[in-house]
Amino acid sequence: MQIAALGAEVAGLAARLAADGNPNLRGDAVTAALLAQAGARAAAALVGINLAGVPADQRHARAQSLLAAAARSAQAALRGCATVGQSASTS
């Protein structure tokens, strides 16, 4: 669960850097957000596998919540990157 939580946290930080950080490092920040999301996804899958015998365990919901947060951050990082590319091409 800690890996899922860290993945969500790192994805959020990376999305913020992609939006507000050094434009020359935007691609690195987007990549970090996507990798953090992948780590959170893997951790959430392991939670599901390890707790398959106890479907009512609250950790299922917690893992899914963390995964959703990581996914939102990764998508925000990607959208910010796409927006920058679009505004540059329309200038």
HTML snippet that shows the backbone in 3Dmol.js (N, CA, C, O; Angstrom):
<script src="https://3Dmol.org/build/3Dmol-min.js"></script>
<div id="view" style="width:600px;height:400px;position:relative"></div>
<script>
const pdb = `
ATOM      1  N   MET A   1       0.822  -1.189   0.000  1.00  0.00           N
ATOM      2  CA  MET A   1       0.000   0.000   0.000  1.00  0.00           C
ATOM      3  C   MET A   1       0.870   1.259   0.000  1.00  0.00           C
ATOM      4  O   MET A   1       0.512   2.274  -0.597  1.00  0.00           O
ATOM      5  N   GLN A   2       2.004   1.178   0.671  1.00  0.00           N
ATOM      6  CA  GLN A   2       2.880   2.350   0.708  1.00  0.00           C
ATOM      7  C   GLN A   2       3.388   2.707  -0.682  1.00  0.00           C
ATOM      8  O   GLN A   2       3.555   3.887  -0.991  1.00  0.00           O
ATOM      9  N   ILE A   3       3.634   1.720  -1.513  1.00  0.00           N
ATOM     10  CA  ILE A   3       4.101   2.002  -2.874  1.00  0.00           C
ATOM     11  C   ILE A   3       2.998   2.703  -3.667  1.00  0.00           C
ATOM     12  O   ILE A   3       3.278   3.628  -4.429  1.00  0.00           O
ATOM     13  N   ALA A   4       1.765   2.277  -3.496  1.00  0.00           N
ATOM     14  CA  ALA A   4       0.648   2.946  -4.172  1.00  0.00           C
ATOM     15  C   ALA A   4       0.531   4.393  -3.698  1.00  0.00           C
ATOM     16  O   ALA A   4       0.303   5.299  -4.499  1.00  0.00           O
ATOM     17  N   ALA A   5       0.686   4.600  -2.399  1.00  0.00           N
ATOM     18  CA  ALA A   5       0.606   5.963  -1.858  1.00  0.00           C
ATOM     19  C   ALA A   5       1.748   6.831  -2.377  1.00  0.00           C
ATOM     20  O   ALA A   5       1.540   7.988  -2.744  1.00  0.00           O
ATOM     21  N   LEU A   6       2.938   6.274  -2.404  1.00  0.00           N
ATOM     22  CA  LEU A   6       4.084   7.034  -2.931  1.00  0.00           C
ATOM     23  C   LEU A   6       3.919   7.308  -4.419  1.00  0.00           C
ATOM     24  O   LEU A   6       4.275   8.389  -4.889  1.00  0.00           O
ATOM     25  N   GLY A   7       3.387   6.349  -5.165  1.00  0.00           N
ATOM     26  CA  GLY A   7       3.139   6.560  -6.592  1.00  0.00           C
ATOM     27  C   GLY A   7       2.181   7.711  -6.826  1.00  0.00           C
ATOM     28  O   GLY A   7       2.397   8.539  -7.711  1.00  0.00           O
ATOM     29  N   ALA A   8       1.119   7.762  -6.030  1.00  0.00           N
ATOM     30  CA  ALA A   8       0.152   8.858  -6.159  1.00  0.00           C
ATOM     31  C   ALA A   8       0.796  10.195  -5.804  1.00  0.00           C
ATOM     32  O   ALA A   8       0.566  11.203  -6.471  1.00  0.00           O
ATOM     33  N   GLU A   9       1.601  10.190  -4.750  1.00  0.00           N
ATOM     34  CA  GLU A   9       2.271  11.428  -4.335  1.00  0.00           C
ATOM     35  C   GLU A   9       3.260  11.912  -5.394  1.00  0.00           C
ATOM     36  O   GLU A   9       3.274  13.093  -5.742  1.00  0.00           O
ATOM     37  N   VAL A  10       4.074  11.010  -5.897  1.00  0.00           N
ATOM     38  CA  VAL A  10       5.077  11.387  -6.904  1.00  0.00           C
ATOM     39  C   VAL A  10       4.398  11.843  -8.190  1.00  0.00           C
ATOM     40  O   VAL A  10       4.842  12.805  -8.815  1.00  0.00           O
ATOM     41  N   ALA A  11       3.333  11.166  -8.588  1.00  0.00           N
ATOM     42  CA  ALA A  11       2.616  11.582  -9.797  1.00  0.00           C
ATOM     43  C   ALA A  11       2.075  12.999  -9.640  1.00  0.00           C
ATOM     44  O   ALA A  11       2.112  13.789 -10.582  1.00  0.00           O
ATOM     45  N   GLY A  12       1.576  13.317  -8.453  1.00  0.00           N
ATOM     46  CA  GLY A  12       1.082  14.672  -8.201  1.00  0.00           C
ATOM     47  C   GLY A  12       2.183  15.712  -8.271  1.00  0.00           C
ATOM     48  O   GLY A  12       2.010  16.775  -8.867  1.00  0.00           O
ATOM     49  N   LEU A  13       3.317  15.399  -7.660  1.00  0.00           N
ATOM     50  CA  LEU A  13       4.455  16.323  -7.722  1.00  0.00           C
ATOM     51  C   LEU A  13       4.937  16.508  -9.159  1.00  0.00           C
ATOM     52  O   LEU A  13       5.234  17.625  -9.583  1.00  0.00           O
ATOM     53  N   ALA A  14       5.011  15.422  -9.890  1.00  0.00           N
ATOM     54  CA  ALA A  14       5.485  15.496 -11.274  1.00  0.00           C
ATOM     55  C   ALA A  14       4.516  16.296 -12.144  1.00  0.00           C
ATOM     56  O   ALA A  14       4.945  17.056 -13.013  1.00  0.00           O
ATOM     57  N   ALA A  15       3.223  16.130 -11.916  1.00  0.00           N
ATOM     58  CA  ALA A  15       2.241  16.903 -12.685  1.00  0.00           C
ATOM     59  C   ALA A  15       2.397  18.394 -12.405  1.00  0.00           C
ATOM     60  O   ALA A  15       2.296  19.222 -13.310  1.00  0.00           O
ATOM     61  N   ARG A  16       2.643  18.722 -11.142  1.00  0.00           N
ATOM     62  CA  ARG A  16       2.859  20.125 -10.792  1.00  0.00           C
ATOM     63  C   ARG A  16       4.114  20.674 -11.459  1.00  0.00           C
ATOM     64  O   ARG A  16       4.126  21.805 -11.944  1.00  0.00           O
ATOM     65  N   LEU A  17       5.158  19.872 -11.481  1.00  0.00           N
ATOM     66  CA  LEU A  17       6.391  20.299 -12.161  1.00  0.00           C
ATOM     67  C   LEU A  17       6.181  20.435 -13.664  1.00  0.00           C
ATOM     68  O   LEU A  17       6.719  21.349 -14.288  1.00  0.00           O
ATOM     69  N   ALA A  18       5.402  19.529 -14.244  1.00  0.00           N
ATOM     70  CA  ALA A  18       5.125  19.620 -15.683  1.00  0.00           C
ATOM     71  C   ALA A  18       4.390  20.915 -16.007  1.00  0.00           C
ATOM     72  O   ALA A  18       4.625  21.526 -17.050  1.00  0.00           O
ATOM     73  N   ALA A  19       3.512  21.325 -15.119  1.00  0.00           N
ATOM     74  CA  ALA A  19       2.728  22.542 -15.358  1.00  0.00           C
ATOM     75  C   ALA A  19       3.503  23.817 -15.044  1.00  0.00           C
ATOM     76  O   ALA A  19       3.419  24.798 -15.782  1.00  0.00           O
ATOM     77  N   ASP A  20       4.253  23.799 -13.952  1.00  0.00           N
ATOM     78  CA  ASP A  20       4.840  25.049 -13.455  1.00  0.00           C
ATOM     79  C   ASP A  20       6.362  25.063 -13.407  1.00  0.00           C
ATOM     80  O   ASP A  20       6.957  26.084 -13.064  1.00  0.00           O
ATOM     81  N   GLY A  21       6.995  23.958 -13.741  1.00  0.00           N
ATOM     82  CA  GLY A  21       8.443  23.877 -13.624  1.00  0.00           C
ATOM     83  C   GLY A  21       9.164  24.379 -14.864  1.00  0.00           C
ATOM     84  O   GLY A  21       8.578  25.024 -15.733  1.00  0.00           O
ATOM     85  N   ASN A  22      10.426  24.071 -14.918  1.00  0.00           N
ATOM     86  CA  ASN A  22      11.279  24.447 -16.044  1.00  0.00           C
ATOM     87  C   ASN A  22      10.724  23.827 -17.334  1.00  0.00           C
ATOM     88  O   ASN A  22      10.625  22.604 -17.424  1.00  0.00           O
ATOM     89  N   PRO A  23      10.365  24.635 -18.321  1.00  0.00           N
ATOM     90  CA  PRO A  23       9.805  24.096 -19.563  1.00  0.00           C
ATOM     91  C   PRO A  23      10.741  23.122 -20.281  1.00  0.00           C
ATOM     92  O   PRO A  23      10.285  22.238 -21.006  1.00  0.00           O
ATOM     93  N   ASN A  24      12.038  23.286 -20.080  1.00  0.00           N
ATOM     94  CA  ASN A  24      12.998  22.381 -20.717  1.00  0.00           C
ATOM     95  C   ASN A  24      12.966  20.979 -20.109  1.00  0.00           C
ATOM     96  O   ASN A  24      13.478  20.031 -20.704  1.00  0.00           O
ATOM     97  N   LEU A  25      12.374  20.851 -18.941  1.00  0.00           N
ATOM     98  CA  LEU A  25      12.295  19.562 -18.255  1.00  0.00           C
ATOM     99  C   LEU A  25      10.880  19.005 -18.224  1.00  0.00           C
ATOM    100  O   LEU A  25      10.619  18.027 -17.523  1.00  0.00           O
ATOM    101  N   ARG A  26       9.965  19.610 -18.969  1.00  0.00           N
ATOM    102  CA  ARG A  26       8.573  19.189 -18.968  1.00  0.00           C
ATOM    103  C   ARG A  26       8.430  17.716 -19.364  1.00  0.00           C
ATOM    104  O   ARG A  26       7.661  16.981 -18.745  1.00  0.00           O
ATOM    105  N   GLY A  27       9.150  17.294 -20.369  1.00  0.00           N
ATOM    106  CA  GLY A  27       9.069  15.888 -20.794  1.00  0.00           C
ATOM    107  C   GLY A  27       9.512  14.930 -19.703  1.00  0.00           C
ATOM    108  O   GLY A  27       8.942  13.851 -19.543  1.00  0.00           O
ATOM    109  N   ASP A  28      10.526  15.326 -18.956  1.00  0.00           N
ATOM    110  CA  ASP A  28      10.993  14.500 -17.837  1.00  0.00           C
ATOM    111  C   ASP A  28       9.918  14.413 -16.750  1.00  0.00           C
ATOM    112  O   ASP A  28       9.706  13.350 -16.166  1.00  0.00           O
ATOM    113  N   ALA A  29       9.250  15.523 -16.487  1.00  0.00           N
ATOM    114  CA  ALA A  29       8.207  15.541 -15.466  1.00  0.00           C
ATOM    115  C   ALA A  29       7.018  14.685 -15.888  1.00  0.00           C
ATOM    116  O   ALA A  29       6.458  13.954 -15.071  1.00  0.00           O
ATOM    117  N   VAL A  30       6.632  14.773 -17.156  1.00  0.00           N
ATOM    118  CA  VAL A  30       5.536  13.939 -17.661  1.00  0.00           C
ATOM    119  C   VAL A  30       5.910  12.462 -17.562  1.00  0.00           C
ATOM    120  O   VAL A  30       5.093  11.637 -17.154  1.00  0.00           O
ATOM    121  N   THR A  31       7.129  12.137 -17.931  1.00  0.00           N
ATOM    122  CA  THR A  31       7.598  10.753 -17.826  1.00  0.00           C
ATOM    123  C   THR A  31       7.573  10.279 -16.381  1.00  0.00           C
ATOM    124  O   THR A  31       7.172   9.148 -16.107  1.00  0.00           O
ATOM    125  N   ALA A  32       7.993  11.126 -15.464  1.00  0.00           N
ATOM    126  CA  ALA A  32       7.963  10.767 -14.042  1.00  0.00           C
ATOM    127  C   ALA A  32       6.533  10.499 -13.581  1.00  0.00           C
ATOM    128  O   ALA A  32       6.292   9.556 -12.828  1.00  0.00           O
ATOM    129  N   ALA A  33       5.591  11.316 -14.024  1.00  0.00           N
ATOM    130  CA  ALA A  33       4.188  11.117 -13.639  1.00  0.00           C
ATOM    131  C   ALA A  33       3.668   9.786 -14.172  1.00  0.00           C
ATOM    132  O   ALA A  33       2.967   9.063 -13.465  1.00  0.00           O
ATOM    133  N   LEU A  34       4.009   9.466 -15.411  1.00  0.00           N
ATOM    134  CA  LEU A  34       3.551   8.201 -15.994  1.00  0.00           C
ATOM    135  C   LEU A  34       4.180   6.995 -15.305  1.00  0.00           C
ATOM    136  O   LEU A  34       3.508   5.988 -15.080  1.00  0.00           O
ATOM    137  N   LEU A  35       5.455   7.089 -14.971  1.00  0.00           N
ATOM    138  CA  LEU A  35       6.113   5.989 -14.266  1.00  0.00           C
ATOM    139  C   LEU A  35       5.563   5.823 -12.849  1.00  0.00           C
ATOM    140  O   LEU A  35       5.409   4.702 -12.365  1.00  0.00           O
ATOM    141  N   ALA A  36       5.273   6.933 -12.196  1.00  0.00           N
ATOM    142  CA  ALA A  36       4.680   6.861 -10.857  1.00  0.00           C
ATOM    143  C   ALA A  36       3.294   6.223 -10.918  1.00  0.00           C
ATOM    144  O   ALA A  36       2.924   5.440 -10.043  1.00  0.00           O
ATOM    145  N   GLN A  37       2.538   6.560 -11.947  1.00  0.00           N
ATOM    146  CA  GLN A  37       1.222   5.941 -12.133  1.00  0.00           C
ATOM    147  C   GLN A  37       1.376   4.435 -12.341  1.00  0.00           C
ATOM    148  O   GLN A  37       0.604   3.651 -11.789  1.00  0.00           O
ATOM    149  N   ALA A  38       2.356   4.034 -13.126  1.00  0.00           N
ATOM    150  CA  ALA A  38       2.582   2.603 -13.355  1.00  0.00           C
ATOM    151  C   ALA A  38       2.934   1.889 -12.055  1.00  0.00           C
ATOM    152  O   ALA A  38       2.464   0.778 -11.809  1.00  0.00           O
ATOM    153  N   GLY A  39       3.753   2.518 -11.227  1.00  0.00           N
ATOM    154  CA  GLY A  39       4.089   1.929  -9.936  1.00  0.00           C
ATOM    155  C   GLY A  39       2.863   1.791  -9.046  1.00  0.00           C
ATOM    156  O   GLY A  39       2.685   0.773  -8.378  1.00  0.00           O
ATOM    157  N   ALA A  40       2.019   2.816  -9.037  1.00  0.00           N
ATOM    158  CA  ALA A  40       0.788   2.765  -8.241  1.00  0.00           C
ATOM    159  C   ALA A  40      -0.138   1.676  -8.771  1.00  0.00           C
ATOM    160  O   ALA A  40      -0.788   0.979  -7.991  1.00  0.00           O
ATOM    161  N   ARG A  41      -0.201   1.526 -10.086  1.00  0.00           N
ATOM    162  CA  ARG A  41      -1.052   0.489 -10.684  1.00  0.00           C
ATOM    163  C   ARG A  41      -0.565  -0.901 -10.292  1.00  0.00           C
ATOM    164  O   ARG A  41      -1.365  -1.765  -9.932  1.00  0.00           O
ATOM    165  N   ALA A  42       0.743  -1.114 -10.360  1.00  0.00           N
ATOM    166  CA  ALA A  42       1.301  -2.413  -9.982  1.00  0.00           C
ATOM    167  C   ALA A  42       1.029  -2.705  -8.511  1.00  0.00           C
ATOM    168  O   ALA A  42       0.665  -3.825  -8.154  1.00  0.00           O
ATOM    169  N   ALA A  43       1.205  -1.701  -7.661  1.00  0.00           N
ATOM    170  CA  ALA A  43       0.967  -1.890  -6.225  1.00  0.00           C
ATOM    171  C   ALA A  43      -0.506  -2.191  -5.953  1.00  0.00           C
ATOM    172  O   ALA A  43      -0.825  -3.056  -5.137  1.00  0.00           O
ATOM    173  N   ALA A  44      -1.402  -1.477  -6.636  1.00  0.00           N
ATOM    174  CA  ALA A  44      -2.835  -1.726  -6.448  1.00  0.00           C
ATOM    175  C   ALA A  44      -3.207  -3.135  -6.921  1.00  0.00           C
ATOM    176  O   ALA A  44      -4.056  -3.790  -6.315  1.00  0.00           O
ATOM    177  N   ALA A  45      -2.578  -3.595  -7.994  1.00  0.00           N
ATOM    178  CA  ALA A  45      -2.831  -4.963  -8.461  1.00  0.00           C
ATOM    179  C   ALA A  45      -2.386  -5.978  -7.420  1.00  0.00           C
ATOM    180  O   ALA A  45      -3.074  -6.970  -7.179  1.00  0.00           O
ATOM    181  N   LEU A  46      -1.244  -5.732  -6.807  1.00  0.00           N
ATOM    182  CA  LEU A  46      -0.761  -6.642  -5.767  1.00  0.00           C
ATOM    183  C   LEU A  46      -1.683  -6.655  -4.551  1.00  0.00           C
ATOM    184  O   LEU A  46      -1.899  -7.703  -3.942  1.00  0.00           O
ATOM    185  N   VAL A  47      -2.218  -5.504  -4.207  1.00  0.00           N
ATOM    186  CA  VAL A  47      -3.180  -5.457  -3.103  1.00  0.00           C
ATOM    187  C   VAL A  47      -4.372  -6.341  -3.444  1.00  0.00           C
ATOM    188  O   VAL A  47      -4.827  -7.130  -2.616  1.00  0.00           O
ATOM    189  N   GLY A  48      -4.871  -6.204  -4.666  1.00  0.00           N
ATOM    190  CA  GLY A  48      -6.005  -7.032  -5.086  1.00  0.00           C
ATOM    191  C   GLY A  48      -5.700  -8.516  -5.052  1.00  0.00           C
ATOM    192  O   GLY A  48      -6.529  -9.320  -4.626  1.00  0.00           O
ATOM    193  N   ILE A  49      -4.519  -8.876  -5.499  1.00  0.00           N
ATOM    194  CA  ILE A  49      -4.115 -10.286  -5.496  1.00  0.00           C
ATOM    195  C   ILE A  49      -3.969 -10.795  -4.066  1.00  0.00           C
ATOM    196  O   ILE A  49      -4.482 -11.860  -3.724  1.00  0.00           O
ATOM    197  N   ASN A  50      -3.274 -10.035  -3.240  1.00  0.00           N
ATOM    198  CA  ASN A  50      -3.005 -10.474  -1.872  1.00  0.00           C
ATOM    199  C   ASN A  50      -4.245 -10.500  -0.991  1.00  0.00           C
ATOM    200  O   ASN A  50      -4.301 -11.256  -0.021  1.00  0.00           O
ATOM    201  N   LEU A  51      -5.237  -9.684  -1.319  1.00  0.00           N
ATOM    202  CA  LEU A  51      -6.456  -9.634  -0.511  1.00  0.00           C
ATOM    203  C   LEU A  51      -7.650 -10.254  -1.223  1.00  0.00           C
ATOM    204  O   LEU A  51      -8.795  -9.978  -0.863  1.00  0.00           O
ATOM    205  N   ALA A  52      -7.403 -11.080  -2.217  1.00  0.00           N
ATOM    206  CA  ALA A  52      -8.491 -11.684  -2.988  1.00  0.00           C
ATOM    207  C   ALA A  52      -9.445 -12.483  -2.103  1.00  0.00           C
ATOM    208  O   ALA A  52     -10.640 -12.560  -2.388  1.00  0.00           O
ATOM    209  N   GLY A  53      -8.931 -13.068  -1.049  1.00  0.00           N
ATOM    210  CA  GLY A  53      -9.767 -13.872  -0.156  1.00  0.00           C
ATOM    211  C   GLY A  53     -10.602 -13.061   0.821  1.00  0.00           C
ATOM    212  O   GLY A  53     -11.461 -13.611   1.509  1.00  0.00           O
ATOM    213  N   VAL A  54     -10.358 -11.761   0.887  1.00  0.00           N
ATOM    214  CA  VAL A  54     -11.119 -10.898   1.803  1.00  0.00           C
ATOM    215  C   VAL A  54     -11.647  -9.676   1.045  1.00  0.00           C
ATOM    216  O   VAL A  54     -11.140  -8.568   1.219  1.00  0.00           O
ATOM    217  N   PRO A  55     -12.660  -9.882   0.207  1.00  0.00           N
ATOM    218  CA  PRO A  55     -13.144  -8.797  -0.661  1.00  0.00           C
ATOM    219  C   PRO A  55     -13.703  -7.591   0.093  1.00  0.00           C
ATOM    220  O   PRO A  55     -13.772  -6.500  -0.473  1.00  0.00           O
ATOM    221  N   ALA A  56     -14.103  -7.760   1.348  1.00  0.00           N
ATOM    222  CA  ALA A  56     -14.655  -6.628   2.096  1.00  0.00           C
ATOM    223  C   ALA A  56     -13.576  -5.772   2.754  1.00  0.00           C
ATOM    224  O   ALA A  56     -13.893  -4.759   3.378  1.00  0.00           O
ATOM    225  N   ASP A  57     -12.319  -6.158   2.626  1.00  0.00           N
ATOM    226  CA  ASP A  57     -11.221  -5.406   3.246  1.00  0.00           C
ATOM    227  C   ASP A  57     -11.157  -4.001   2.652  1.00  0.00           C
ATOM    228  O   ASP A  57     -11.174  -3.831   1.433  1.00  0.00           O
ATOM    229  N   GLN A  58     -11.083  -3.006   3.517  1.00  0.00           N
ATOM    230  CA  GLN A  58     -11.064  -1.606   3.093  1.00  0.00           C
ATOM    231  C   GLN A  58      -9.825  -1.235   2.286  1.00  0.00           C
ATOM    232  O   GLN A  58      -9.814  -0.212   1.601  1.00  0.00           O
ATOM    233  N   ARG A  59      -8.798  -2.045   2.362  1.00  0.00           N
ATOM    234  CA  ARG A  59      -7.580  -1.736   1.614  1.00  0.00           C
ATOM    235  C   ARG A  59      -7.787  -1.825   0.110  1.00  0.00           C
ATOM    236  O   ARG A  59      -7.051  -1.197  -0.651  1.00  0.00           O
ATOM    237  N   HIS A  60      -8.773  -2.592  -0.329  1.00  0.00           N
ATOM    238  CA  HIS A  60      -9.100  -2.612  -1.765  1.00  0.00           C
ATOM    239  C   HIS A  60      -9.487  -1.203  -2.229  1.00  0.00           C
ATOM    240  O   HIS A  60      -8.969  -0.689  -3.220  1.00  0.00           O
ATOM    241  N   ALA A  61     -10.405  -0.604  -1.487  1.00  0.00           N
ATOM    242  CA  ALA A  61     -10.885   0.737  -1.845  1.00  0.00           C
ATOM    243  C   ALA A  61      -9.761   1.762  -1.736  1.00  0.00           C
ATOM    244  O   ALA A  61      -9.651   2.656  -2.575  1.00  0.00           O
ATOM    245  N   ARG A  62      -8.938   1.637  -0.717  1.00  0.00           N
ATOM    246  CA  ARG A  62      -7.824   2.580  -0.544  1.00  0.00           C
ATOM    247  C   ARG A  62      -6.855   2.495  -1.717  1.00  0.00           C
ATOM    248  O   ARG A  62      -6.413   3.518  -2.241  1.00  0.00           O
ATOM    249  N   ALA A  63      -6.526   1.271  -2.128  1.00  0.00           N
ATOM    250  CA  ALA A  63      -5.607   1.080  -3.257  1.00  0.00           C
ATOM    251  C   ALA A  63      -6.202   1.669  -4.536  1.00  0.00           C
ATOM    252  O   ALA A  63      -5.490   2.302  -5.316  1.00  0.00           O
ATOM    253  N   GLN A  64      -7.487   1.466  -4.752  1.00  0.00           N
ATOM    254  CA  GLN A  64      -8.131   2.005  -5.947  1.00  0.00           C
ATOM    255  C   GLN A  64      -8.193   3.529  -5.915  1.00  0.00           C
ATOM    256  O   GLN A  64      -8.059   4.186  -6.947  1.00  0.00           O
ATOM    257  N   SER A  65      -8.394   4.076  -4.737  1.00  0.00           N
ATOM    258  CA  SER A  65      -8.409   5.533  -4.590  1.00  0.00           C
ATOM    259  C   SER A  65      -7.041   6.130  -4.907  1.00  0.00           C
ATOM    260  O   SER A  65      -6.942   7.149  -5.590  1.00  0.00           O
ATOM    261  N   LEU A  66      -5.998   5.493  -4.409  1.00  0.00           N
ATOM    262  CA  LEU A  66      -4.637   5.963  -4.692  1.00  0.00           C
ATOM    263  C   LEU A  66      -4.319   5.832  -6.175  1.00  0.00           C
ATOM    264  O   LEU A  66      -3.701   6.718  -6.765  1.00  0.00           O
ATOM    265  N   LEU A  67      -4.740   4.734  -6.769  1.00  0.00           N
ATOM    266  CA  LEU A  67      -4.520   4.534  -8.202  1.00  0.00           C
ATOM    267  C   LEU A  67      -5.237   5.613  -9.015  1.00  0.00           C
ATOM    268  O   LEU A  67      -4.681   6.145  -9.975  1.00  0.00           O
ATOM    269  N   ALA A  68      -6.459   5.928  -8.630  1.00  0.00           N
ATOM    270  CA  ALA A  68      -7.208   6.970  -9.338  1.00  0.00           C
ATOM    271  C   ALA A  68      -6.521   8.325  -9.217  1.00  0.00           C
ATOM    272  O   ALA A  68      -6.476   9.089 -10.181  1.00  0.00           O
ATOM    273  N   ALA A  69      -5.990   8.620  -8.046  1.00  0.00           N
ATOM    274  CA  ALA A  69      -5.273   9.891  -7.859  1.00  0.00           C
ATOM    275  C   ALA A  69      -4.031   9.952  -8.738  1.00  0.00           C
ATOM    276  O   ALA A  69      -3.749  10.984  -9.348  1.00  0.00           O
ATOM    277  N   ALA A  70      -3.297   8.860  -8.803  1.00  0.00           N
ATOM    278  CA  ALA A  70      -2.102   8.811  -9.649  1.00  0.00           C
ATOM    279  C   ALA A  70      -2.482   8.978 -11.118  1.00  0.00           C
ATOM    280  O   ALA A  70      -1.802   9.681 -11.866  1.00  0.00           O
ATOM    281  N   ALA A  71      -3.560   8.337 -11.520  1.00  0.00           N
ATOM    282  CA  ALA A  71      -4.008   8.434 -12.918  1.00  0.00           C
ATOM    283  C   ALA A  71      -4.432   9.855 -13.262  1.00  0.00           C
ATOM    284  O   ALA A  71      -4.122  10.354 -14.344  1.00  0.00           O
ATOM    285  N   ARG A  72      -5.139  10.504 -12.346  1.00  0.00           N
ATOM    286  CA  ARG A  72      -5.547  11.903 -12.595  1.00  0.00           C
ATOM    287  C   ARG A  72      -4.325  12.805 -12.756  1.00  0.00           C
ATOM    288  O   ARG A  72      -4.287  13.666 -13.635  1.00  0.00           O
ATOM    289  N   SER A  73      -3.346  12.600 -11.914  1.00  0.00           N
ATOM    290  CA  SER A  73      -2.132  13.424 -11.998  1.00  0.00           C
ATOM    291  C   SER A  73      -1.385  13.169 -13.299  1.00  0.00           C
ATOM    292  O   SER A  73      -0.927  14.112 -13.945  1.00  0.00           O
ATOM    293  N   ALA A  74      -1.260  11.916 -13.687  1.00  0.00           N
ATOM    294  CA  ALA A  74      -0.561  11.599 -14.938  1.00  0.00           C
ATOM    295  C   ALA A  74      -1.296  12.205 -16.131  1.00  0.00           C
ATOM    296  O   ALA A  74      -0.667  12.730 -17.050  1.00  0.00           O
ATOM    297  N   GLN A  75      -2.622  12.132 -16.116  1.00  0.00           N
ATOM    298  CA  GLN A  75      -3.396  12.719 -17.208  1.00  0.00           C
ATOM    299  C   GLN A  75      -3.258  14.240 -17.230  1.00  0.00           C
ATOM    300  O   GLN A  75      -3.192  14.849 -18.297  1.00  0.00           O
ATOM    301  N   ALA A  76      -3.217  14.841 -16.054  1.00  0.00           N
ATOM    302  CA  ALA A  76      -3.029  16.297 -15.982  1.00  0.00           C
ATOM    303  C   ALA A  76      -1.674  16.684 -16.555  1.00  0.00           C
ATOM    304  O   ALA A  76      -1.559  17.679 -17.271  1.00  0.00           O
ATOM    305  N   ALA A  77      -0.653  15.900 -16.242  1.00  0.00           N
ATOM    306  CA  ALA A  77       0.682  16.178 -16.781  1.00  0.00           C
ATOM    307  C   ALA A  77       0.673  16.068 -18.299  1.00  0.00           C
ATOM    308  O   ALA A  77       1.255  16.905 -18.991  1.00  0.00           O
ATOM    309  N   LEU A  78       0.020  15.045 -18.813  1.00  0.00           N
ATOM    310  CA  LEU A  78      -0.061  14.869 -20.271  1.00  0.00           C
ATOM    311  C   LEU A  78      -0.853  15.996 -20.926  1.00  0.00           C
ATOM    312  O   LEU A  78      -0.449  16.517 -21.966  1.00  0.00           O
ATOM    313  N   ARG A  79      -1.969  16.371 -20.326  1.00  0.00           N
ATOM    314  CA  ARG A  79      -2.780  17.463 -20.886  1.00  0.00           C
ATOM    315  C   ARG A  79      -1.992  18.763 -20.911  1.00  0.00           C
ATOM    316  O   ARG A  79      -2.053  19.511 -21.887  1.00  0.00           O
ATOM    317  N   GLY A  80      -1.255  19.032 -19.848  1.00  0.00           N
ATOM    318  CA  GLY A  80      -0.445  20.245 -19.799  1.00  0.00           C
ATOM    319  C   GLY A  80       0.605  20.258 -20.885  1.00  0.00           C
ATOM    320  O   GLY A  80       0.886  21.299 -21.478  1.00  0.00           O
ATOM    321  N   CYS A  81       1.180  19.109 -21.142  1.00  0.00           N
ATOM    322  CA  CYS A  81       2.198  18.991 -22.177  1.00  0.00           C
ATOM    323  C   CYS A  81       1.569  19.186 -23.557  1.00  0.00           C
ATOM    324  O   CYS A  81       2.143  19.858 -24.413  1.00  0.00           O
ATOM    325  N   ALA A  82       0.394  18.600 -23.770  1.00  0.00           N
ATOM    326  CA  ALA A  82      -0.301  18.747 -25.059  1.00  0.00           C
ATOM    327  C   ALA A  82      -0.738  20.186 -25.274  1.00  0.00           C
ATOM    328  O   ALA A  82      -0.657  20.701 -26.389  1.00  0.00           O
ATOM    329  N   THR A  83      -1.199  20.835 -24.218  1.00  0.00           N
ATOM    330  CA  THR A  83      -1.627  22.227 -24.320  1.00  0.00           C
ATOM    331  C   THR A  83      -0.455  23.125 -24.717  1.00  0.00           C
ATOM    332  O   THR A  83      -0.605  24.028 -25.540  1.00  0.00           O
ATOM    333  N   VAL A  84       0.705  22.870 -24.128  1.00  0.00           N
ATOM    334  CA  VAL A  84       1.886  23.664 -24.452  1.00  0.00           C
ATOM    335  C   VAL A  84       2.240  23.482 -25.930  1.00  0.00           C
ATOM    336  O   VAL A  84       2.553  24.452 -26.620  1.00  0.00           O
ATOM    337  N   GLY A  85       2.190  22.256 -26.406  1.00  0.00           N
ATOM    338  CA  GLY A  85       2.511  21.987 -27.804  1.00  0.00           C
ATOM    339  C   GLY A  85       1.513  22.639 -28.747  1.00  0.00           C
ATOM    340  O   GLY A  85       1.895  23.138 -29.805  1.00  0.00           O
ATOM    341  N   GLN A  86       0.234  22.638 -28.372  1.00  0.00           N
ATOM    342  CA  GLN A  86      -0.787  23.248 -29.209  1.00  0.00           C
ATOM    343  C   GLN A  86      -0.628  24.751 -29.253  1.00  0.00           C
ATOM    344  O   GLN A  86      -0.760  25.365 -30.312  1.00  0.00           O
ATOM    345  N   SER A  87      -0.342  25.353 -28.092  1.00  0.00           N
ATOM    346  CA  SER A  87      -0.216  26.816 -28.091  1.00  0.00           C
ATOM    347  C   SER A  87       1.017  27.253 -28.863  1.00  0.00           C
ATOM    348  O   SER A  87       1.016  28.324 -29.470  1.00  0.00           O
ATOM    349  N   ALA A  88       2.065  26.443 -28.851  1.00  0.00           N
ATOM    350  CA  ALA A  88       3.269  26.793 -29.603  1.00  0.00           C
ATOM    351  C   ALA A  88       3.020  26.704 -31.105  1.00  0.00           C
ATOM    352  O   ALA A  88       3.563  27.497 -31.875  1.00  0.00           O
ATOM    353  N   SER A  89       2.195  25.733 -31.526  1.00  0.00           N
ATOM    354  CA  SER A  89       1.964  25.565 -32.952  1.00  0.00           C
ATOM    355  C   SER A  89       0.965  26.569 -33.498  1.00  0.00           C
ATOM    356  O   SER A  89       0.921  26.799 -34.707  1.00  0.00           O
ATOM    357  N   THR A  90       0.149  27.180 -32.619  1.00  0.00           N
ATOM    358  CA  THR A  90      -0.812  28.161 -33.085  1.00  0.00           C
ATOM    359  C   THR A  90      -0.281  29.585 -32.993  1.00  0.00           C
ATOM    360  O   THR A  90      -0.955  30.526 -33.412  1.00  0.00           O
ATOM    361  N   SER A  91       0.909  29.749 -32.454  1.00  0.00           N
ATOM    362  CA  SER A  91       1.484  31.090 -32.303  1.00  0.00           C
ATOM    363  C   SER A  91       2.087  31.587 -33.595  1.00  0.00           C
ATOM    364  O   SER A  91       2.614  32.698 -33.644  1.00  0.00           O
TER     365      SER A  91
END
`;
const viewer = $3Dmol.createViewer("view");
viewer.addModel(pdb, "pdb");
viewer.setStyle({}, {cartoon: {color: "spectrum"}});
viewer.zoomTo();
viewer.render();
</script>
